Amino acid sequence: MKYLILFPYYKECTIFDRIVKDLQVYSGPYHFDLRKGQGTIVHDVRNALLTESIKIKKESPELPDYEGTIWLDSDIECSLADIIHLIELKKDVVGLPYALRGDESKYNAGYIKDGDFIHLALSETGLKKVDGQGMGCRYISMKVFKKIPPFWFWPSILEHNGKIQTLVEDWAFDLKARQHGFDIWTDFNRPVGHNTKEQKVNQLEQDFRRVLSGLNEIGVFINRMADLITQQNETINKTQERLSAKTEQLNGANQTIRRLEEEIKELKNPTV
């Protein structure tokens, strides 16, 4: 059976190298193809990776169908053994849990109750159905993607009794999967590592880039305003020069008028 391992990442993808190394000594019954994609918006990368895989299959129908996909995020610490474990659980949608970013006492897996997210504690055990989980280490059967129309991964809004919550793309996908009749499973007996430090560094770098972009925009605006002020100053200077010239002309005209008045006065009242 053939499976596709997909690696969305922002900057580095060390987990890809780890899986490649494991595959070099693997001789089991499963065949794996690997594909990775880079981008700053993770749900766009996920959709692009899956779209490209489906396109390749359509253009080459002689290629065998994939049984399913395995999704591995760049900040997850796992091995090929974890991937095989997911496959052999024989579930359409199943993942391995990892610590939640921002609250490492809980897993990025759990339930939605009354419009709130209930993340399960690290003490949770067993293979359990959940409402949602992170995409960091996940198996999804191809039959799920054939039933759910694209785009598969996209944030959405959850509304309950006037309360509005944002669903990130992984929990939003799980909601769509459940609406199409698929259960979401998490094996809490086999958690994987979550390199939150690397994730925080990546997030800080993205924030820094956004700040730099904002500063560049401010700099462009300031330069534009400076150019306008310079142009206005040049206009003011030219206006002042023209005003000075007109003032000189007026002074000259006034002197001419006074001279002519004196001449007229002299003609009317000639001096002896």
CORGIFEN-V925958 format. One record per backbone hydrogen bond with DSSP energy under -0.5 kcal/mol. CO is the residue of the C=O (numbers start at 0). NH is the residue of the N-H. If there is no record, write none. Layout:
CO_NH ; CO_NH
//
This chain:
0_30 ; 1_66 ; 1_67 ; 2_4 ; 2_32 ; 3_5 ; 3_69 ; 4_34 ; 5_7 ; 5_71 ; 6_36 ; 7_73 ; 8_38 ; 12_15 ; 12_16 ; 13_17 ; 14_18 ; 15_19 ; 16_20 ; 17_21 ; 18_22 ; 19_23 ; 21_24 ; 22_25 ; 30_2 ; 32_4 ; 34_6 ; 36_8 ; 39_41 ; 40_43 ; 40_44 ; 41_45 ; 42_46 ; 43_47 ; 44_48 ; 45_49 ; 46_50 ; 47_51 ; 48_52 ; 49_53 ; 50_54 ; 51_55 ; 52_56 ; 53_57 ; 54_58 ; 55_59 ; 59_62 ; 66_141 ; 67_3 ; 68_139 ; 69_5 ; 69_71 ; 70_137 ; 72_75 ; 74_194 ; 75_77 ; 76_192 ; 78_81 ; 78_82 ; 79_83 ; 80_84 ; 81_85 ; 82_86 ; 83_87 ; 84_88 ; 85_88 ; 86_89 ; 91_140 ; 92_184 ; 93_138 ; 94_186 ; 96_191 ; 97_107 ; 99_102 ; 102_99 ; 102_105 ; 104_121 ; 105_99 ; 106_108 ; 107_133 ; 108_119 ; 109_130 ; 109_131 ; 110_112 ; 110_117 ; 112_115 ; 115_112 ; 115_117 ; 116_118 ; 117_110 ; 119_106 ; 120_123 ; 125_127 ; 125_187 ; 127_185 ; 129_183 ; 131_109 ; 135_72 ; 136_95 ; 137_70 ; 138_93 ; 139_68 ; 140_143 ; 140_144 ; 141_145 ; 142_146 ; 143_147 ; 146_148 ; 151_153 ; 155_166 ; 156_158 ; 157_164 ; 159_162 ; 162_159 ; 164_157 ; 164_166 ; 165_167 ; 166_155 ; 167_171 ; 168_172 ; 169_173 ; 170_174 ; 171_175 ; 172_176 ; 173_177 ; 174_178 ; 175_179 ; 176_181 ; 177_180 ; 182_184 ; 183_129 ; 184_94 ; 185_127 ; 185_187 ; 186_96 ; 186_189 ; 192_76 ; 193_195 ; 194_198 ; 195_199 ; 196_200 ; 197_201 ; 198_202 ; 199_203 ; 200_204 ; 201_205 ; 202_206 ; 203_207 ; 204_208 ; 205_209 ; 206_210 ; 207_211 ; 208_212 ; 209_213 ; 210_214 ; 211_215 ; 212_216 ; 213_217 ; 214_218 ; 215_219 ; 216_220 ; 217_221 ; 218_222 ; 219_223 ; 220_224 ; 221_225 ; 222_226 ; 223_227 ; 224_228 ; 225_229 ; 226_230 ; 227_231 ; 228_232 ; 229_233 ; 230_234 ; 231_235 ; 232_236 ; 233_237 ; 234_238 ; 235_239 ; 236_240 ; 237_241 ; 238_242 ; 239_243 ; 240_244 ; 241_245 ; 242_246 ; 243_247 ; 244_248 ; 245_249 ; 246_250 ; 247_251 ; 248_252 ; 249_253 ; 250_254 ; 251_255 ; 252_256 ; 253_257 ; 254_258 ; 255_259 ; 256_260 ; 257_261 ; 258_262 ; 259_263 ; 260_264 ; 261_265 ; 262_266 ; 263_267 ; 264_268
//
